[in-house]
Amino acid sequence: MLNTMLEALKPRLENLSQGQSLMGILSNHATESLVTSSCRIAFRYLSPNKEEARELADKIVLLVILLKQILDRAATATRDL
């Protein structure tokens, strides 16, 4: 329920701040369940539009940098990327 209420606020906060959210963070917290993965994704799979694909790739890089600082959020922070 908390996640649903917070997700409903995101568009309003973006509007008030004249900004754009980078991600949505969910509230589940499972620090004892650690999984590591890696992958490579070609830009063409992110979007057929090269500029949009680059923008999304840049957002993913920002998320990785941020999530290395807060590892307990890493598993759930990519929602709504």
C-alpha positions as CSV (number, residue, x, y, z in Angstrom):
1,M,0.0,0.0,0.0
2,L,2.8,2.4,0.8
3,N,4.4,1.8,-2.6
4,T,1.2,2.6,-4.3
5,M,0.7,5.8,-2.4
6,L,4.3,6.9,-3.1
7,E,4.1,6.1,-6.8
8,A,0.9,8.2,-7.0
9,L,2.8,11.2,-5.7
10,K,5.7,11.0,-8.2
11,P,3.9,12.8,-11.1
12,R,2.8,15.6,-8.7
13,L,6.3,16.0,-7.3
14,E,7.7,16.1,-10.8
15,N,5.2,18.8,-11.7
16,L,5.9,20.9,-8.6
17,S,9.7,20.7,-9.0
18,Q,9.6,21.1,-12.8
19,G,11.8,18.0,-12.8
20,Q,11.8,14.4,-14.0
21,S,12.3,11.5,-11.7
22,L,15.3,9.2,-12.5
23,M,13.7,6.2,-10.8
24,G,11.0,5.0,-8.4
25,I,12.2,3.3,-5.2
26,L,10.2,0.5,-3.6
27,S,10.1,-0.1,0.1
28,N,11.0,-3.8,0.2
29,H,14.3,-4.3,2.1
30,A,16.1,-7.7,1.9
31,T,19.7,-7.1,2.8
32,E,20.3,-10.8,3.5
33,S,19.4,-11.7,-0.1
34,L,22.3,-10.6,-2.2
35,V,22.4,-11.4,-5.9
36,T,25.0,-10.2,-8.4
37,S,24.5,-10.0,-12.1
38,S,25.9,-8.2,-15.2
39,C,24.9,-7.8,-18.8
40,R,25.6,-5.8,-21.9
41,I,22.8,-4.3,-23.9
42,A,23.2,-2.8,-27.3
43,F,21.7,0.7,-27.7
44,R,19.3,-0.6,-30.4
45,Y,17.6,-2.7,-27.8
46,L,17.0,0.3,-25.5
47,S,15.2,2.3,-28.2
48,P,15.1,2.5,-32.0
49,N,15.7,6.2,-31.6
50,K,19.5,6.7,-31.1
51,E,19.2,9.8,-29.0
52,E,16.6,8.2,-26.7
53,A,18.7,5.1,-26.4
54,R,21.7,7.2,-25.3
55,E,19.6,9.1,-22.8
56,L,18.3,5.8,-21.3
57,A,21.9,4.4,-21.2
58,D,23.0,7.5,-19.4
59,K,20.3,7.1,-16.8
60,I,21.3,3.5,-16.2
61,V,24.9,4.6,-15.6
62,L,23.7,7.2,-13.1
63,L,21.7,4.6,-11.3
64,V,24.7,2.3,-11.0
65,I,26.8,5.0,-9.5
66,L,24.0,5.9,-7.0
67,L,23.2,2.4,-6.1
68,K,26.8,1.5,-5.4
69,Q,26.4,3.9,-2.5
70,I,23.2,2.4,-1.2
71,L,23.4,-1.3,-2.0
72,D,20.3,-2.2,0.0
73,R,18.2,-0.4,-2.6
74,A,19.9,-1.7,-5.7
75,A,17.5,-4.6,-6.3
76,T,14.4,-2.4,-6.5
77,A,15.4,1.0,-7.6
78,T,15.2,0.5,-11.3
79,R,11.4,0.5,-11.4
80,D,10.2,3.2,-13.7
81,L,13.6,3.9,-15.1
